């Protein structure tokens, strides 16, 4: 067992994580990966349960490349974030910890930049700033940091910004005056705060901390469009970041801009009407920029994505592998910049691909799994990445570029055997389209011992079942005797543009019929008990669950999480109305809105929604809940539907205690209606 900390209260009498939810939420979760500048070790961010069991906090771990045991590097009570390697191999991270005296203490936040020396020893405070740090980049070939921070719009003086924030806090003022769109994002309100970038010149040897004089703001207030999503050149001379440009009619588009770290000058690199640019990756020499170029959708045409290259010397751009029928995202360059590494959804996986820059030839490097946090060795011969899949909760792997051979490295915690097996399944839709997915089967499933079936519908809708999910983990149902079907219907990525197009603007058509066709196929197996099938979905999957409820009574129960119910009301109230307006025309909403079929729902439904959900606002869940109640003509005490409401969760349930309530309630609801058992309320409700 490696050095992993589990609170005492959790450590007592833990069972299998697939049976004991306390053990499940205590499992360590890989979150990020970086390679040391000298290539000798990996830095992993690992989410772990805190002492109160009410949050997951990220700790930094050292992963040995030769198979040695991983070693924990940080133990902050509040966890660590925004980490980066300095040129000498020291690790800089942002953390909220008690600060040693140094003049006036921060007024609002104790979030400081800390440095863990490469030579060993204790972390020390590198820099402090009232208000904290949103993002940190370190130059690989220079002693320099660039950080993203927040300042209120129109304010250039950090001290004035701190005073205003302190005054608003003291007076308990939370009012926001908006002068444009959007006004909310995901689970938080957008105020006049803008993203600003600061240069932190690192101290000379023997000077362990920087002063406020060493922190230089790179530019004046450029508006609220700049984002903290970007990349710093290895020599630390410039930064490439995204900028959201406001357009008429409340719309916006994402562009890429260059910010000179010396002068603070800003240059637009990529900007085109009807297109967006994102996910920038710089070559080692800073000469090439790779990114994703997206063509905006319309009510008739689904979006399209391409790899795009920009020669930063000449300003000339071109698409790379333009005829590749996938949606690739660049993740790293080879040291010589002749190969671009990408990940892309492909047939239930998300592998790493090597794309030859000269010819555009694409070579798949990896097999099973979804890969992230891809890093390249200095000699270019090896890749390192996090791999996950529905039978892999997260591994750190070394990949030989020439052969594709993959080696697993040791990670914190022990791997827990799954309570069943994973099988690739497929069927054919009425129009001849291949529809594929994953099937998780309980151990011991056979014709003599068939399993009940749970249809799980993915969200997005532009996505695929290809990576491990802690929030929607099928094995917690598999351990209860459920086979879990994870299908990729129309609108799913990884099967070509046509698979997306055939469901575009037709949510209640091919996406629905593909799901039913796949369910029919699996129910026809002799190891599946078709008499006790249930359905579940979240976000767009929740939309589909609602649509299913209004169009068939074949399921014993339906769970709908953060679901779209009335497309007409959803469109203008979500946090990104301009995006959905491209597809949700009045005609499309009228033809595909589940609320119009409320009177046809007879299947017991468990409605789940969080009040801090701005992507699918709570009004959608409340509207569905009212319709279920208003159409129930029997004794209210006998109504089969239930509403699990989270006042302080967002689109997903992100806290450990609420995750337990979620799984306990879902399990109990399904057992009640599949087996006729009495509903058992979570002990925390």
Steps between C-alpha positions, in 0.01 A plus 500: 500500500642839404492809719137604473317684775145395590315670789465278808121512486509360147773245569291305751343181363504607136359251255543478125456844339235349273294397803600763758454858380729627777782298346407618152521870580834440679670363186782727373432666164766598247442857385810625318850405385817690414855398412800644684728720284781243512256221412586292807161492677131589470293735714143378550206684650291253700161581650451352845223518759554762770476434872137614521400279203322797341745588220772358282830687527787473254844397622819484291678166462829390348465213250816295448584408140685184596214330681568625851223586745341842455576757769276774632657846480237733649262468793313828514168479684330702225682322218713642220422630152642689200837322505794528260866403476769765516804467278709346778238234580346678799122484519286813533143460616215709632366411844308645790722446802588698813746765387807615688496872591608723215370852536125539467315169483269436204158653550280242336699191412799310627548343157871542428754361257725245667820344375616146577876499428640242260781427746250405770388663822186687597282707271538875547287799398612627162244775446179625658222704356169604649237312300714198414605350166276350232765338280877459505738440209876453539750553221698183433809689381487816713464598866156648458138439591191641335178486701137571424323704767171683532445876525170681484429667168635856463743463792874484436627542856507169695469685831191683377358167383563343841335797674187477286466126555548544873239778510246288308562213740464723804177656373375159376446639151462233234315703237641489147435753225512320165566676173517198272465124467568247652413562865561154646727203432452141618444562873615856568395854420715707267578845634719777364818313595742464211783256443835677526848357461798572720866424455685372805876533466653229713751593769870451474657219698476568871190717471218255571202730433396773262366837605207691356753691287582176319137445397426697184159527335549440129223712355227748569140391538410327172143414593350182633564293188848366582506152651756314709507212249831521320865406471832674574796472265795302634721809503236695693479787251136468393168347600221374272154515657137493397282808470123499474394770256148638542281506189157646423189320623670381821735260324876464540788313343832379637819632345867453585726792592868536577615705799860611506639435847760775470287787374148382575406556137205304364475352148203313354624173351183323383159656458237430234126553477300182539799316647664450838854411601606328821723242674833667404824299516842655423797320350814489713676767294192725507476505122175308452160523661254210474138541598144391428311691232125459537239591241191628678182303467168615357149365546567263208873436520686338791831656611827377350846498655844496338864506603646834407865606478632856512856590404574773755786628289307559178145519639389238247247240617365174363293203606689178568355163397188683386341185356533306827142425606556558870499795743866507614639716779875573504683412821876515429771547236801283432826682590579553130145624426456250217228304682194631679343274764123510536218323676166434331191298577500184289253215529459503877862596570698825511848395385817694434580559133823615338440735206785563257517878448635482145268236354202505736526122539332379820631208707312364802745440783290353781236234534229468763418802715467878510823698544566840656785711646731383219867594549799443270851399611791730406628257237150457355507122524252463786160635596351503849126530563206423722287220359147415606223277367191335636724224631781735612433762766823681414855391420825679424659348191823523303461464123777418255446729201656261246313183598203626699598262780341610826631453854305577816675687780415473867244752628364589847255248641429145395296390202168349604368203305180579314182308585450388140621518143495757219383401153486693171157472337338629182184479291360649178244780487205499260690723255798263499717705735724306737424586865759391757549518875633334813325240717606452863395153618488379862727211587319171459253624239384216276193356330431316824557815704389796285555858616263794509581777254560873557520723193733794571478789252797735465481879507655757275327430269829510306695236688566131547522237771879448494656605832457407863243712685497546876169686484322234292680180592316195357678254728306626801190361330677194359586394856124502571428256218432746218649471153570858387475593132699807386397565137622767258194604296471768230678823607784297655858591411763256379297349218539767233326824413196322358422341838479849649309645206229231494386604848553876465176687567326161522548412866176307527558307178821303428657547846185349653454220246871407523464462877191282467662287227806441717280419801302251287824335392635458853165387642492220241805338661434195713716637783278809539167509686295730274209520745687734734664770291549858621638816335718784626655816358654833602503838323422417135472142624235635737326660204497160329373334819211749502432437132509124562252538788252677274528253212516151651398312814751219449721602795431412863644833620680805361759724669540846346781723627550872416267449208362722225121493518355796309730600214321831452574610857843336512643689200495858640575405864809279464841662551595482130181581316681613184645149452171316539318754281705373207312168520183567699286674241132552595406212272767269643391582858135442414573161344745372759396637841419227756257719696239465227468130584464532877148357484639175354744428784408193702846380603614586855762777477770616739574866421839633620609863472737749664403862561846628402465346155522785250561276200156337540323739740295368790182617326529197271494260795224694675292505182533124458419439867184712477384317189548161667302616800224674305442194280477261796131441566533248781564536869803732540645256751514235229672709232801298378717797395766662720707820483854503643593868531846640582486872598877553472614261225543596137455304175667204668515380858857579603523452876562159663205506739259593222649239269410240763146635524475496119608137463298379800184667370547377142564143616197502729271647234600242241461210743158628603362494148696210352449266796197642677699571816423774749689822433787546747587863558866593533602534865625851415158620382 
